[in-house]
Amino acid sequence: MRRYDPRWLIVTFANLLLWWLTGLANHYIAGFAVHIYLGGLLLAYAALRLDSKQGLIAMVLTSLLVDALDPVPFGTSLVLFSVVHLTVLYGRQRFPREGAIFGIVVALLANLFLFIALSFLLVGTNPRPAGAWLRIFCDLFFSQMAILVVAPWFLSLQDGAMELAEIHPETGRQVYK
């Protein structure tokens, strides 16, 4: 076992990269009145592949990053991400977590929960809350489609980063080539 285990740092930096790219994409598609939210994809790898301590550290840092950059009350993403992370941790032994297909399914379900929870929490601040739901469902549809497109690349990026650092993602042991 290594003295210093950087798995949480690798996942956090990958999440930072994805959140930055999502912000760029949202900037370019703002003219179409569409917003993409990929919060579920930020949680999938840490909850499925890392042990509970490393995954929790990566999830907390990622949720604080999302809280700092999104127009939500500070701590909202931390609470919601914690609920999703602990739910996935509870059930991850029952499923094959190494494959990309299950990671995509977890990311889609987590994103669905996070998107709907955030919508219910924040729709009251809209001047016309009843009229906002059509836009919310449109954004949800495009967010889920974006996860289907981006998730294989992003999960592979995190696996590749672990391989480049010569670390096994689940145990933290050094992998020799």
C-alpha positions as CSV (number, residue, x, y, z in Angstrom):
1,M,0.0,0.0,0.0
2,R,1.2,3.5,-0.8
3,R,1.9,6.0,1.9
4,Y,0.0,8.6,0.1
5,D,-3.1,7.6,-1.8
6,P,-4.0,10.1,-4.6
7,R,-7.1,8.4,-5.9
8,W,-9.4,11.1,-4.5
9,L,-7.3,13.8,-6.1
10,I,-7.4,12.1,-9.5
11,V,-11.2,11.8,-9.4
12,T,-11.6,15.4,-8.1
13,F,-9.4,16.8,-10.9
14,A,-11.3,14.8,-13.5
15,N,-14.6,16.1,-12.1
16,L,-13.2,19.6,-12.2
17,L,-12.3,19.1,-15.9
18,L,-15.8,17.8,-16.6
19,W,-17.5,20.7,-14.8
20,W,-15.4,23.2,-16.7
21,L,-16.2,21.6,-20.0
22,T,-19.9,21.5,-19.1
23,G,-19.7,25.2,-18.3
24,L,-18.2,25.9,-21.7
25,A,-20.9,23.8,-23.4
26,N,-23.6,25.6,-21.5
27,H,-22.1,28.9,-22.6
28,Y,-22.2,27.9,-26.3
29,I,-25.7,26.5,-26.2
30,A,-27.2,29.4,-24.1
31,G,-28.6,30.9,-27.3
32,F,-30.9,27.9,-27.7
33,A,-32.2,28.4,-24.1
34,V,-31.0,25.0,-23.0
35,H,-28.9,24.1,-19.9
36,I,-27.0,20.9,-19.4
37,Y,-26.5,19.5,-15.9
38,L,-24.1,16.5,-15.4
39,G,-24.1,16.2,-11.6
40,G,-24.9,12.5,-11.7
41,L,-21.8,11.8,-13.9
42,L,-19.6,13.5,-11.3
43,L,-20.6,10.9,-8.7
44,A,-20.7,7.7,-10.7
45,Y,-17.0,6.8,-10.7
46,A,-16.2,7.7,-7.1
47,A,-19.3,5.8,-5.8
48,L,-18.7,2.7,-7.9
49,R,-15.0,2.3,-8.1
50,L,-13.3,3.9,-5.1
51,D,-13.4,2.6,-1.5
52,S,-15.7,4.5,0.8
53,K,-13.1,6.8,2.3
54,Q,-11.5,7.9,-1.0
55,G,-15.0,8.2,-2.6
56,L,-16.3,10.3,0.2
57,I,-13.4,12.7,0.0
58,A,-13.8,13.1,-3.8
59,M,-17.6,13.5,-3.5
60,V,-17.3,16.2,-0.8
61,L,-14.7,18.2,-2.7
62,T,-16.7,17.8,-5.9
63,S,-20.0,18.9,-4.3
64,L,-18.3,21.9,-2.7
65,L,-17.0,22.8,-6.2
66,V,-20.5,22.5,-7.6
67,D,-21.9,24.6,-4.8
68,A,-19.4,27.3,-5.4
69,L,-20.1,27.6,-9.1
70,D,-23.9,27.0,-9.3
71,P,-26.6,29.5,-8.2
72,V,-27.8,27.3,-5.4
73,P,-27.7,27.9,-1.6
74,F,-24.3,26.7,-0.3
75,G,-24.5,23.1,0.9
76,T,-27.4,22.1,-1.3
77,S,-25.2,20.0,-3.6
78,L,-23.3,18.6,-0.7
79,V,-26.5,17.2,0.9
80,L,-27.9,15.9,-2.4
81,F,-24.6,14.4,-3.6
82,S,-24.2,12.7,-0.2
83,V,-27.6,11.1,-0.5
84,V,-26.8,9.7,-3.9
85,H,-23.3,8.7,-3.0
86,L,-24.4,6.7,0.1
87,T,-27.3,5.1,-1.9
88,V,-24.9,3.9,-4.6
89,L,-22.3,2.7,-2.0
90,Y,-25.1,0.7,-0.3
91,G,-26.0,-1.2,-3.4
92,R,-22.8,-1.4,-5.4
93,Q,-21.8,-4.9,-4.3
94,R,-24.8,-6.3,-6.1
95,F,-23.9,-5.1,-9.5
96,P,-20.9,-5.3,-11.9
97,R,-19.2,-2.0,-11.3
98,E,-16.2,-2.3,-13.6
99,G,-18.2,-2.0,-16.8
100,A,-19.1,1.2,-18.5
101,I,-22.7,0.2,-19.0
102,F,-23.5,0.1,-15.3
103,G,-21.6,3.3,-14.8
104,I,-23.7,5.0,-17.4
105,V,-26.9,3.7,-15.8
106,V,-25.9,4.9,-12.4
107,A,-24.9,8.3,-13.8
108,L,-28.3,8.6,-15.6
109,L,-30.3,7.6,-12.5
110,A,-28.2,9.8,-10.2
111,N,-28.6,12.8,-12.6
112,L,-32.3,12.2,-12.8
113,F,-32.6,12.3,-9.0
114,L,-30.4,15.3,-8.6
115,F,-32.0,17.3,-11.4
116,I,-35.5,16.7,-10.1
117,A,-34.5,17.4,-6.5
118,L,-32.8,20.7,-7.5
119,S,-35.8,21.6,-9.6
120,F,-38.3,21.2,-6.8
121,L,-36.0,23.1,-4.4
122,L,-35.4,26.0,-6.8
123,V,-38.6,26.3,-8.9
124,G,-40.3,28.4,-6.2
125,T,-37.8,31.3,-6.9
126,N,-39.0,31.5,-10.5
127,P,-41.5,34.3,-11.1
128,R,-43.9,31.9,-12.9
129,P,-43.2,28.4,-11.4
130,A,-45.9,26.7,-13.4
131,G,-44.4,27.8,-16.7
132,A,-40.9,26.7,-15.7
133,W,-41.7,23.0,-15.8
134,L,-41.6,22.7,-19.6
135,R,-38.2,24.3,-19.6
136,I,-37.1,22.0,-16.8
137,F,-38.1,18.9,-18.6
138,C,-36.5,20.1,-21.8
139,D,-33.2,20.7,-19.9
140,L,-33.6,17.2,-18.2
141,F,-33.9,15.6,-21.6
142,F,-30.8,17.3,-23.0
143,S,-28.9,16.6,-19.8
144,Q,-29.7,12.9,-20.0
145,M,-28.7,12.8,-23.7
146,A,-25.4,14.5,-22.9
147,I,-24.7,11.9,-20.2
148,L,-25.3,9.1,-22.8
149,V,-22.7,10.8,-25.1
150,V,-20.1,11.9,-22.5
151,A,-20.2,9.1,-19.9
152,P,-18.2,6.5,-21.8
153,W,-15.4,9.0,-22.5
154,F,-15.5,10.4,-18.9
155,L,-15.4,6.9,-17.2
156,S,-12.6,5.9,-19.5
157,L,-10.7,9.1,-18.8
158,Q,-10.8,8.3,-15.0
159,D,-9.8,4.7,-15.6
160,G,-6.9,5.9,-17.8
161,A,-5.8,8.4,-15.2
162,M,-5.7,5.7,-12.6
163,E,-3.8,3.5,-15.0
164,L,-1.4,6.3,-15.8
165,A,-0.8,6.8,-12.1
166,E,-0.3,3.0,-11.8
167,I,-3.0,2.7,-9.1
168,H,-5.8,0.2,-8.9
169,P,-8.9,2.3,-8.4
170,E,-10.6,0.0,-5.8
171,T,-7.6,-1.0,-3.6
172,G,-5.2,1.8,-4.0
173,R,-2.3,-0.6,-4.6
174,Q,0.3,0.0,-7.1
175,V,-0.2,-1.8,-10.4
176,Y,3.0,-2.9,-12.1
177,K,3.2,-3.1,-15.9
